[in-house]
Every structure is written in structure tokens, then in C-alpha cells.
Amino acid sequence: MSKQLIGNGTVHKTPEHLRKIISSKTAIQAVWDDITPLARNEWICWIESAKMIETRDRRIRIMFENLVAGKRRSCCWAGCPHR
């Protein structure tokens, strides 16, 4: 079995825990592959900026729901300060 390539953001690399989650769902991976590196960067930074594991997990669930619904960017967030 070959390892599926999961795209990174413009500044942030997709962390291993998020790579595993994205690759576990074909529909999510298809959307992840379709969004721009800048959009991926925003999702990665928003998730990784959480200080508590519970917040990070909640943000991952929100990302899944939004990507499946066709929303390509995280909402209600000023954006990645690292770009």
C-alpha cells in the first residue's frame, strides 16, 4: 500500500495527526486536495493555534463539517499571522 500525499499550506506543513485524519476519509481528502495551499495554511494554523487538545479536536471536527459542506476556509478567524 502506498502512502497518499497530503498537501501542505503555504507556510505550515500539515502535521502528522492531521494527515492521518484527512487520509482516513476519501471525501475529505478530495476536498483538501482541491483547496489552495493558502486555504490549507489557514486551516492548519487555526487548528494548531489551539492551546487545549479539546479545542484542537473541536476545530478538526468543524473543519471536516465545513469542508464537506463546501466551505473552503475557516470562518470567524482573522487568518494566519505567519504569512
C-alpha positions as CSV (number, residue, x, y, z in Angstrom):
1,M,0.0,0.0,0.0
2,S,1.5,3.4,-1.0
3,K,1.3,6.4,1.3
4,Q,-1.0,9.1,0.0
5,L,0.5,12.6,-0.3
6,I,-1.4,15.2,1.7
7,G,-0.8,18.8,0.6
8,N,0.7,21.4,2.9
9,G,-0.1,25.1,3.4
10,T,2.0,28.0,2.1
11,V,3.8,28.4,5.4
12,H,2.7,25.5,7.6
13,K,3.3,21.8,6.9
14,T,0.3,19.5,7.6
15,P,1.0,17.9,11.0
16,E,1.1,14.1,11.1
17,H,-2.0,13.8,13.3
18,L,-4.0,15.9,10.8
19,R,-2.5,13.9,7.8
20,K,-3.8,10.7,9.3
21,I,-7.3,12.2,9.9
22,I,-7.5,13.7,6.4
23,S,-6.3,10.5,4.7
24,S,-8.8,8.4,6.6
25,K,-11.8,9.9,4.7
26,T,-11.7,9.9,1.0
27,A,-14.3,12.7,0.6
28,I,-12.3,15.0,3.0
29,Q,-9.0,14.2,1.2
30,A,-10.6,15.1,-2.2
31,V,-11.7,18.5,-0.9
32,W,-8.3,19.0,0.9
33,D,-6.5,18.3,-2.4
34,D,-8.8,20.7,-4.2
35,I,-8.4,23.8,-1.9
36,T,-5.5,26.1,-2.4
37,P,-2.3,25.9,-0.3
38,L,-3.2,29.3,1.2
39,A,-6.6,27.8,2.3
40,R,-4.8,24.7,3.7
41,N,-2.5,27.0,5.6
42,E,-5.4,28.8,7.2
43,W,-7.0,25.5,8.4
44,I,-3.7,24.2,9.7
45,C,-2.8,27.4,11.6
46,W,-6.3,27.7,13.0
47,I,-6.2,24.1,14.3
48,E,-2.6,24.2,15.6
49,S,-3.1,27.6,17.3
50,A,-5.5,26.0,19.9
51,K,-3.9,25.8,23.3
52,M,-6.0,22.9,24.6
53,I,-6.3,19.5,23.0
54,E,-10.1,19.7,23.3
55,T,-10.2,22.9,21.3
56,R,-7.9,21.4,18.7
57,D,-10.2,18.4,18.4
58,R,-13.3,20.5,18.1
59,R,-11.7,22.6,15.4
60,I,-10.8,19.5,13.5
61,R,-14.5,18.4,13.6
62,I,-15.5,21.9,12.5
63,M,-13.0,21.7,9.6
64,F,-14.5,18.4,8.5
65,E,-18.0,19.7,8.6
66,N,-17.1,22.8,6.7
67,L,-15.1,21.1,4.0
68,V,-17.9,18.6,3.4
69,A,-20.4,21.5,3.2
70,G,-18.2,23.2,0.6
71,K,-16.7,25.9,2.8
72,R,-13.1,26.2,1.8
73,R,-11.8,28.5,4.5
74,S,-12.2,28.7,8.3
75,C,-14.7,31.3,9.4
76,C,-14.7,33.8,12.2
77,W,-10.9,33.9,12.3
78,A,-8.6,36.8,11.4
79,G,-6.3,34.4,9.5
80,C,-2.8,33.1,9.8
81,P,-0.4,35.7,11.3
82,H,2.6,33.8,9.9
83,R,2.1,34.5,6.2
